[in-house]
Amino acid sequence: MEVIQKVGEIAGLSIKTFLISLLGILLFGIYLGILIYGENSLTVLEHLKEKKAALIDKKKILKDENKRLQKEYFELKQLEPSEN
């Protein structure tokens, strides 16, 4: 009991105030941990931004390839004899 009283004397706070403050700090730390590393966290947001950028790049590549293949297809179609 003397240790608790000494802590109260050192901090200048009552035991109740000290414990409530400690609990508040602990809960805030848990909240920040969830915010940074949880399911809907900042790290997930960054991964999704990177994935979006990669998909946009892939979309451009596929559009260019599609354009090239369509051009090749129509060139080959013009070389075929017409059926009249």
Steps between C-alpha positions, in 0.01 A plus 500: 500500500792731572631452146169618358501803726857581396400481133213736576733737679755494216246556224299748704183314413258288693499126434160521332613777264821315424319175415240676284777683314693177453188325369434788260854488365478123460168519313635777276804284419277207408290731281810626318623144449170401342502815288848430364500119478135392506268370227405852384838653568739739336726216387206335321422834336858528373490144361175577320647818350798299370269232361286765329807652334613155380155428357493835319838417343378153402186653349711729280719209388195287416338786305816545295519126433134492403552790260797322341310172466195672348721671246662168411157333477360761262816490287466122468129528428568736207741242349228233486318468166146633499216253443295649209 
